[in-house]
Amino acid sequence: AAWCSGGRRSKARREAGGGEDDDVDLELVPEAADVAKSISGRTNIPVVVFPNGSHLVEPSDTQLREALAAV
């Protein structure tokens, strides 16, 4: 969602890392909230899903940087 500072921060970190990015705005695609919850088991955003199927929920910059380096 555009109002989500964690989502904006995570997107900037992913883009800086050169990773491919496919954002889904839960306000524009409300049904995606159910998908995010099914992945993480939580209602928190952002949910960052990696090509290997792993995911992070509300990751810190350090968590995201380490996860991006590992994929």
DSSP file (Angstrom, degrees, kcal/mol; ACC not computed):
  #  RESIDUE AA STRUCTURE BP1 BP2  ACC     N-H-->O    O-->H-N    N-H-->O    O-->H-N    TCO  KAPPA ALPHA  PHI   PSI    X-CA   Y-CA   Z-CA
    1    1 A A    >         0   0    0      0, 0.0     3,-2.0     0, 0.0     7,-0.2   0.000 360.0 360.0 360.0 144.0    0.0    0.0    0.0
    2    2 A A  T 3   +     0   0    0      1,-0.3     6,-0.1     5,-0.1    23,-0.0   0.793 360.0  55.9 -58.6 -29.3    1.3    3.5   -0.8
    3    3 A W  T 3  S+     0   0    0      4,-0.0     2,-0.9     1,-0.0    -1,-0.3   0.573  82.2 103.7 -80.1  -8.4    0.9    4.5    2.8
    4    4 A C    <>  -     0   0    0     -3,-2.0     4,-2.1     1,-0.2     5,-0.2  -0.642  49.7-171.4 -83.8 105.7    3.2    1.6    4.0
    5    5 A S  H  > S+     0   0    0     -2,-0.9     4,-2.5     1,-0.2     5,-0.2   0.862  87.4  54.7 -64.8 -35.1    6.6    3.1    4.9
    6    6 A G  H  > S+     0   0    0      2,-0.2     4,-2.6     1,-0.2    -1,-0.2   0.880 107.7  50.3 -64.9 -37.4    8.0   -0.5    5.4
    7    7 A G  H  > S+     0   0    0      2,-0.2     4,-2.4     1,-0.2    -2,-0.2   0.915 111.6  46.9 -66.1 -43.6    6.8   -1.4    1.9
    8    8 A R  H  X S+     0   0    0     -4,-2.1     4,-2.2     2,-0.2    -2,-0.2   0.907 114.2  48.0 -64.1 -41.2    8.4    1.7    0.3
    9    9 A R  H  X S+     0   0    0     -4,-2.5     4,-2.2     2,-0.2    -2,-0.2   0.918 112.6  48.2 -66.1 -43.8   11.7    1.1    2.2
   10   10 A S  H  X S+     0   0    0     -4,-2.6     4,-2.6     2,-0.2    -2,-0.2   0.899 110.6  51.5 -64.0 -40.7   11.7   -2.6    1.2
   11   11 A K  H  X S+     0   0    0     -4,-2.4     4,-2.7     1,-0.2     5,-0.2   0.928 110.0  49.1 -62.3 -44.6   11.1   -1.7   -2.4
   12   12 A A  H  X S+     0   0    0     -4,-2.2     4,-2.3     1,-0.2    -1,-0.2   0.899 111.9  49.0 -62.0 -40.5   13.9    0.8   -2.4
   13   13 A R  H  X S+     0   0    0     -4,-2.2     4,-1.5     2,-0.2    -2,-0.2   0.914 112.1  48.3 -65.9 -43.0   16.3   -1.8   -0.9
   14   14 A R  H  <>S+     0   0    0     -4,-2.6     5,-1.7     1,-0.2     4,-0.3   0.914 112.7  48.1 -64.0 -42.8   15.3   -4.5   -3.4
   15   15 A E  H ><5S+     0   0    0     -4,-2.7     3,-1.3     1,-0.2    -1,-0.2   0.894 109.7  52.5 -65.2 -39.2   15.7   -2.0   -6.3
   16   16 A A  H 3<5S+     0   0    0     -4,-2.3    -1,-0.2     1,-0.3    -2,-0.2   0.810 106.0  55.5 -65.4 -29.4   19.1   -1.0   -4.9
   17   17 A G  T 3<5S-     0   0    0     -4,-1.5    -1,-0.3    -5,-0.2    -2,-0.2   0.496 114.5-118.2 -82.1  -3.1   20.1   -4.6   -4.8
   18   18 A G  T < 5 +     0   0    0     -3,-1.3    -3,-0.2    -4,-0.3    -2,-0.1   0.562  63.7 146.6  80.4   7.8   19.3   -5.1   -8.5
   19   19 A G      < -     0   0    0     -5,-1.7    -1,-0.2     1,-0.1     2,-0.1  -0.382  56.1-101.4 -77.1 155.7   16.6   -7.6   -7.8
   20   20 A E        -     0   0    0     -2,-0.1     2,-0.4     2,-0.0    -1,-0.1  -0.484  40.6-153.2 -71.9 149.0   13.5   -8.0   -9.9
   21   21 A D        +     0   0    0     -2,-0.1     2,-0.4    -3,-0.1   -10,-0.0  -0.988  24.3 175.6-134.4 128.6   10.5   -6.4   -8.3
   22   22 A D        -     0   0    0     -2,-0.4     2,-0.2     2,-0.0    -2,-0.0  -0.772  19.9-168.7-131.6  87.3    6.8   -7.2   -8.6
   23   23 A D        -     0   0    0     -2,-0.4     2,-0.5   -12,-0.0    -2,-0.0  -0.501   8.7-163.0 -79.3 143.8    4.9   -5.0   -6.2
   24   24 A V        -     0   0    0     -2,-0.2     2,-0.7     8,-0.0    -2,-0.0  -0.977  12.0-146.4-125.9 116.6    1.3   -5.6   -5.5
   25   25 A D    >>  -     0   0    0     -2,-0.5     4,-2.4     1,-0.1     3,-0.7  -0.734   4.0-153.1 -84.6 116.1   -0.6   -2.7   -3.8
   26   26 A L  T 34 S+     0   0    0     -2,-0.7     7,-0.2     1,-0.3    -1,-0.1   0.683  94.2  56.3 -67.5 -17.2   -3.2   -4.1   -1.5
   27   27 A E  T 34 S+     0   0    0      1,-0.1    -1,-0.3     2,-0.1    -2,-0.0   0.819 113.8  39.1 -80.0 -31.1   -5.3   -1.1   -1.8
   28   28 A L  T <4 S+     0   0    0     -3,-0.7    -2,-0.2     1,-0.3    -1,-0.1   0.768 129.6  31.4 -86.0 -27.9   -5.4   -1.4   -5.6
   29   29 A V  S >< S+     0   0    0     -4,-2.4     3,-2.1     1,-0.1     4,-0.4  -0.686  71.5 176.5-128.9  75.9   -5.7   -5.2   -5.5
   30   30 A P  T >  S+     0   0    0      0, 0.0     3,-1.7     0, 0.0     4,-0.4   0.800  75.9  62.6 -56.4 -33.5   -7.7   -6.0   -2.3
   31   31 A E  T >> S+     0   0    0      1,-0.3     4,-1.1     2,-0.2     3,-0.7   0.718  88.1  73.1 -66.9 -17.3   -7.8   -9.7   -2.9
   32   32 A A  H <> S+     0   0    0     -3,-2.1     4,-2.8     1,-0.2    -1,-0.3   0.740  82.3  70.1 -67.5 -21.7   -4.0   -9.8   -2.7
   33   33 A A  H <> S+     0   0    0     -3,-1.7     4,-2.2    -4,-0.4    -1,-0.2   0.888  97.7  50.4 -61.6 -37.9   -4.3   -9.3    1.0
   34   34 A D  H <> S+     0   0    0     -3,-0.7     4,-2.2    -4,-0.4    -1,-0.2   0.885 110.1  49.7 -66.2 -38.3   -5.7  -12.8    1.3
   35   35 A V  H  X S+     0   0    0     -4,-1.1     4,-1.8     2,-0.2    -2,-0.2   0.937 110.8  49.4 -64.9 -46.3   -2.7  -14.1   -0.8
   36   36 A A  H  X S+     0   0    0     -4,-2.8     4,-2.5     1,-0.2     6,-0.4   0.901 112.1  48.7 -59.8 -41.4   -0.2  -12.3    1.5
   37   37 A K  H  X S+     0   0    0     -4,-2.2     4,-3.0     1,-0.2    -1,-0.2   0.881 108.5  53.2 -67.2 -37.3   -1.9  -13.7    4.6
   38   38 A S  H  < S+     0   0    0     -4,-2.2    -1,-0.2     1,-0.2    -2,-0.2   0.831 112.8  45.4 -67.7 -29.5   -1.8  -17.2    3.1
   39   39 A I  H  < S+     0   0    0     -4,-1.8    -2,-0.2    -5,-0.1    -1,-0.2   0.928 129.2  22.0 -74.6 -47.2    1.9  -16.9    2.5
   40   40 A S  H  < S-     0   0    0     -4,-2.5    -2,-0.2     2,-0.3    -3,-0.2   0.679  90.1-130.5 -99.6 -19.8    2.8  -15.4    5.9
   41   41 A G  S  < S+     0   0    0     -4,-3.0     2,-0.3     1,-0.3    -4,-0.1   0.589  80.6  88.7  76.5   8.7    0.0  -16.4    8.2
   42   42 A R  S    S-     0   0    0     -6,-0.4    -1,-0.3    -5,-0.2    -2,-0.3  -0.846  76.6-133.6-133.4 166.8   -0.2  -12.8    9.3
   43   43 A T  S    S+     0   0    0     -2,-0.3     2,-0.1    -3,-0.1    -6,-0.1   0.367  70.2 113.9-101.8   3.4   -1.9   -9.6    8.2
   44   44 A N        -     0   0    0     -8,-0.1    -2,-0.2    -7,-0.1    -4,-0.1  -0.413  60.1-111.9 -74.3 149.3    1.2   -7.4    8.4
   45   45 A I  S    S+     0   0    0     -2,-0.1   -39,-0.2    12,-0.1   -38,-0.1  -0.944  79.4  48.8-129.9 156.0    2.7   -5.9    5.3
   46   46 A P        -     0   0    0      0, 0.0    12,-2.9     0, 0.0     2,-0.6   0.505  57.8-174.4 -81.1 154.1    5.0   -5.9    3.5
   47   47 A V  E     -A   57   0A   0     10,-0.2     2,-0.6    -2,-0.1    10,-0.2  -0.978  10.0-161.0-108.5 117.2    5.4   -9.6    2.7
   48   48 A V  E     -A   56   0A   0      8,-3.0     8,-2.1    -2,-0.6     2,-0.4  -0.897   4.3-165.0-105.1 118.6    8.5  -10.0    0.5
   49   49 A V  E     -A   55   0A   0     -2,-0.6     6,-0.2     6,-0.2     5,-0.1  -0.886   6.5-150.9-107.4 133.4    8.6  -13.3   -1.4
   50   50 A F    >   -     0   0    0      4,-2.9     3,-2.6    -2,-0.4    18,-0.0  -0.625  29.5-106.1-101.6 159.1   11.8  -14.5   -2.9
   51   51 A P  T 3  S+     0   0    0      0, 0.0    -1,-0.1     0, 0.0    -2,-0.0   0.772 119.1  59.4 -55.0 -28.0   12.3  -16.7   -6.0
   52   52 A N  T 3  S-     0   0    0      2,-0.1     3,-0.1     1,-0.1    -3,-0.0   0.448 121.0-106.8 -82.6   1.9   13.2  -19.7   -3.8
   53   53 A G  S <  S+     0   0    0     -3,-2.6    -1,-0.1     1,-0.3     2,-0.0   0.266  80.1 125.8  93.5 -11.6    9.8  -19.5   -2.1
   54   54 A S        -     0   0    0     -5,-0.1    -4,-2.9     1,-0.0    -1,-0.3  -0.322  40.1-165.4 -73.0 164.9   11.1  -18.1    1.2
   55   55 A H  E     -A   49   0A   0     -6,-0.2     2,-0.4    -3,-0.1    -6,-0.2  -0.980  16.6-151.1-149.0 159.9    9.5  -14.9    2.5
   56   56 A L  E     -A   48   0A   0     -8,-2.1    -8,-3.0    -2,-0.3     2,-0.5  -0.977  11.0-148.0-129.3 146.0   10.0  -12.1    5.1
   57   57 A V  E    S-A   47   0A   0     -2,-0.4   -10,-0.2   -10,-0.2   -12,-0.1  -0.972  80.7 -15.9-115.9 126.4    7.3  -10.1    6.8
   58   58 A E  S    S-     0   0    0    -12,-2.9    -1,-0.2    -2,-0.5   -11,-0.1   0.920  89.9-163.7  48.0  53.8    8.1   -6.4    7.7
   59   59 A P        -     0   0    0      0, 0.0    -1,-0.1     0, 0.0     2,-0.1  -0.322  15.0-125.0 -71.3 148.6   11.9   -7.1    7.2
   60   60 A S     >  -     0   0    0      1,-0.1     4,-2.4    -2,-0.0     5,-0.2  -0.384  33.5-103.4 -75.6 167.2   14.5   -4.7    8.5
   61   61 A D  H  > S+     0   0    0      1,-0.2     4,-2.8     2,-0.2     5,-0.2   0.907 124.2  51.4 -58.2 -41.5   17.0   -3.4    6.0
   62   62 A T  H  > S+     0   0    0      2,-0.2     4,-2.5     1,-0.2     5,-0.2   0.933 110.3  47.4 -63.8 -46.9   19.6   -5.9    7.4
   63   63 A Q  H  > S+     0   0    0      1,-0.2     4,-2.4     2,-0.2    -1,-0.2   0.916 115.1  46.2 -59.5 -43.7   17.2   -8.9    7.0
   64   64 A L  H  X S+     0   0    0     -4,-2.4     4,-2.6     2,-0.2     5,-0.2   0.918 111.7  50.4 -67.9 -43.9   16.3   -7.9    3.5
   65   65 A R  H  X S+     0   0    0     -4,-2.8     4,-1.9    -5,-0.2    -2,-0.2   0.923 113.3  46.4 -59.7 -45.5   19.9   -7.2    2.4
   66   66 A E  H  X S+     0   0    0     -4,-2.5     4,-1.2     1,-0.2    -2,-0.2   0.901 113.2  48.6 -65.2 -41.5   21.0  -10.6    3.8
   67   67 A A  H  X S+     0   0    0     -4,-2.4     4,-0.9    -5,-0.2    -2,-0.2   0.895 110.8  50.6 -66.8 -39.3   18.1  -12.4    2.1
   68   68 A L  H  < S+     0   0    0     -4,-2.6     3,-0.5     1,-0.2    -1,-0.2   0.869 108.4  52.7 -65.9 -36.0   18.7  -10.7   -1.2
   69   69 A A  H  < S+     0   0    0     -4,-1.9    -1,-0.2     1,-0.2    -2,-0.2   0.793 107.5  53.4 -68.3 -27.1   22.4  -11.7   -1.0
   70   70 A A  H  <        0   0    0     -4,-1.2    -1,-0.2     1,-0.2    -2,-0.2   0.657 360.0 360.0 -84.7 -16.5   21.4  -15.4   -0.4
   71   71 A V     <        0   0    0     -4,-0.9    -1,-0.2    -3,-0.5    -2,-0.2   0.455 360.0 360.0 -99.1 360.0   19.1  -15.7   -3.5
